[in-house]
Amino acid sequence: MLDQFSRTQLLLGQEAMERLYRARVAVFGVGGVGGYTVEALARSGVGQLDLIDDDRICLTNLNRQIIATRSTVGKYKVDVAEQRILDINPKAVVRTYKTFYTPQTADQFDFAQYDYVVDAIDTVTGKLELVEQAQRTGTPIISCMGAGNKLDASAFEVTDISKTSVCPLARVMRKELGKRGIKHLKVVYSREPAMTPLAEEAAGEPGSGSRRQVPGSNAFVPAVAGLIVAGEVVKDLAAER
């Protein structure tokens, strides 16, 4: 019988689709990268999605975040993503958490419940905590490195953190994970050197008065990174035996 996942089943087979349907995936960060990851996971038939993000959609998200439209500005990202998932697949189970993930909030999440974890957050401390939690429970995790200040969407690749180069975030993660005795982590990263945002253009951006530099972004680089992440999750879950 034909259904909305019939075309995917032609590639993966019925047993793999059943594994996806039973899978529970947690996506930490539902922004430029994570939003596209969630979209692809929902359209691939993943049955349970946990969405973790405390942010609301703002006007400057419209250039790159799939959940951002004029009508969703001001709404919580996880709420908008949940509605979008259920519009795609009403049978999906969606759990939302308006939480900024840090070592201080980590105890709210039991990683043993998840079949896969997606790290699409920006802070190093949060990313390290995600990896450590996944390591403790033996939960598969994939982490996205820096996607800001880049223009070449074709430069992304999937590799182990130990094999990364150029990307400053990957370098910091590699060093800090090493201190924690963690040598391996599946990542999506780009070798493209980061551009320097134009100072005069950033003057009016939210956060431009703070020490943290506002990164430049576009519609295609975060999207490609998020779709690559989702593809890896789907392939890994579908291949489980």
C-alpha positions in Angstrom: 0.0 0.0 0.0 1.3 3.4 -0.9 1.9 5.9 1.9 3.9 9.1 2.4 7.1 7.1 3.0 6.8 4.7 0.0 9.5 6.4 -2.0 11.9 6.2 0.9 11.0 2.5 1.5 12.0 1.8 -2.1 15.6 2.6 -1.1 15.8 1.4 2.5 13.2 -1.5 2.6 10.4 -2.2 5.0 12.5 -3.4 7.9 14.6 -0.3 7.9 11.5 1.9 7.8 10.1 0.1 10.8 13.4 0.7 12.6 13.1 4.4 11.8 9.5 4.4 13.0 10.5 2.9 16.4 13.5 5.2 16.8 13.7 8.1 19.2 16.1 10.9 18.2 16.9 14.0 20.3 17.9 17.1 18.4 19.6 19.7 20.5 19.4 23.1 18.8 16.6 23.8 16.3 18.1 26.7 14.4 19.8 27.0 11.0 21.3 23.5 11.1 19.0 21.7 13.5 15.9 22.9 11.8 16.8 21.2 8.6 17.9 18.1 10.4 14.5 17.9 12.1 12.7 18.4 8.8 14.6 15.6 7.1 14.2 13.2 10.0 10.4 13.8 10.1 10.1 13.3 6.3 12.2 10.1 6.6 9.8 8.5 9.0 11.6 8.8 12.4 8.8 8.1 14.8 9.9 10.1 17.9 11.6 13.4 18.0 12.8 15.3 21.1 13.4 19.0 20.4 15.6 21.0 22.8 16.0 24.8 22.3 15.0 27.7 24.5 15.1 30.3 21.7 12.3 32.2 19.9 12.3 32.9 16.2 13.5 36.4 15.3 13.6 38.5 12.2 17.2 37.7 11.4 16.4 34.0 11.4 14.4 34.3 8.2 17.5 34.2 5.9 18.4 30.6 6.9 16.0 28.8 9.3 13.4 26.6 7.7 10.9 27.1 10.5 11.3 30.9 10.3 8.6 32.9 8.4 7.0 36.2 9.0 4.1 34.4 10.7 6.3 32.5 13.2 8.5 35.4 14.3 8.3 35.6 18.1 7.2 32.0 18.6 9.3 29.4 20.3 11.3 27.4 17.8 10.5 24.0 19.3 6.7 24.8 19.2 6.9 25.8 15.5 9.0 22.8 14.7 6.6 20.5 16.5 3.6 21.8 14.5 5.6 21.4 11.3 6.5 17.8 12.1 2.9 16.9 12.9 1.8 18.5 9.7 4.2 16.2 7.9 3.6 13.1 9.9 0.6 13.2 12.4 1.7 9.8 13.8 5.0 11.2 15.0 5.6 11.6 18.8 7.2 15.0 19.5 8.5 16.1 22.8 9.6 19.7 23.3 11.9 21.3 25.9 12.4 25.1 26.1 15.8 24.5 27.6 19.2 26.0 27.0 21.4 23.0 27.2 24.4 23.4 29.5 26.1 21.2 32.1 23.7 22.8 34.6 20.6 21.6 32.8 22.0 18.3 31.6 20.3 16.3 34.3 16.9 17.0 32.7 17.7 14.5 29.9 18.2 10.7 30.1 20.3 9.8 27.1 19.6 6.1 27.6 16.1 6.8 26.2 17.5 8.0 22.9 18.5 5.9 19.9 20.5 8.8 18.5 21.5 12.3 19.6 22.1 15.3 17.3 24.3 18.1 18.5 23.3 21.3 16.6 24.1 23.8 19.4 26.6 26.6 19.3 28.3 26.6 22.7 31.4 24.6 23.4 30.5 23.8 27.0 27.1 22.5 25.8 28.6 20.4 23.0 31.2 18.9 25.3 28.5 18.0 27.8 26.3 16.4 25.1 29.2 14.2 24.0 30.1 13.2 27.5 26.5 12.2 28.3 26.3 10.2 25.1 29.5 8.5 25.9 28.3 7.5 29.3 25.2 5.8 28.0 26.7 4.5 24.8 24.2 6.5 22.7 25.2 7.3 19.1 25.8 11.0 18.6 26.7 13.3 15.7 28.0 16.8 16.2 27.9 19.7 13.7 30.9 22.0 13.8 30.9 25.7 12.7 28.6 26.7 9.8 28.7 30.5 10.3 30.8 32.9 8.2 31.0 30.4 5.3 29.8 30.4 1.7 30.8 27.1 0.2 28.1 24.5 1.0 30.0 21.9 -1.0 32.9 21.9 1.5 31.2 19.9 4.2 32.2 16.4 5.0 31.5 13.7 7.5 34.5 12.4 9.5 35.9 11.7 13.0 36.8 14.7 15.1 40.4 13.4 15.1 40.7 13.9 11.4 39.3 17.5 11.3 41.4 20.5 10.2 40.9 24.3 9.5 37.7 24.6 11.5 38.4 26.5 14.8 35.4 25.0 16.6 36.5 21.5 15.6 40.0 22.3 16.9 38.7 23.4 20.3 36.4 20.4 20.5 39.2 18.0 19.6 41.5 19.4 22.2 38.8 19.5 25.0 37.5 16.0 24.2 41.1 14.8 24.4 41.4 16.2 27.9 38.4 14.2 28.8 39.7 11.0 27.3 37.3 11.0 24.4 39.2 10.4 21.1 36.4 9.8 18.7 33.3 11.7 17.7 31.4 11.6 14.4 31.1 15.2 13.1 30.0 17.2 10.1 32.4 20.0 9.4 33.8 22.3 6.7 37.4 22.9 5.7 36.4 26.3 4.2 38.2 29.1 6.1 35.7 31.3 7.9 35.2 34.7 6.4 35.3 37.9 8.5 31.9 39.6 8.7 31.8 43.2 7.4 32.0 45.4 10.5 29.8 48.1 9.1 27.1 45.6 8.1 27.1 44.0 11.6 26.6 47.3 13.4 22.8 47.0 13.7 22.7 43.2 14.4 21.4 41.9 17.7 24.4 41.2 19.9 26.7 43.4 17.9 27.4 45.5 20.9 28.6 42.6 22.9 32.1 41.0 22.8 30.8 38.0 20.8 31.1 38.7 17.1 27.9 38.3 15.2 28.5 35.6 12.5 27.4 36.0 9.0 25.1 33.4 7.5 23.1 32.5 4.5 20.3 30.2 3.3 22.3 27.3 1.9 25.3 26.5 4.2 23.5 25.7 7.4 20.8 23.9 5.4 23.3 21.6 3.7 25.0 20.9 7.1 21.7 20.0 8.7 20.7 17.7 5.8 24.0 15.9 5.9 23.5 15.4 9.7 20.0 14.0 9.1 21.3 11.7 6.3 23.9 10.2 8.6 21.3 9.6 11.4 18.9 7.9 9.0 21.5 5.7 7.4 22.8 4.6 10.8 19.4 3.9 12.3 18.2 2.1 9.1 21.3 -0.1 9.1 21.0 -1.3 12.7 20.5 -5.1 13.1 
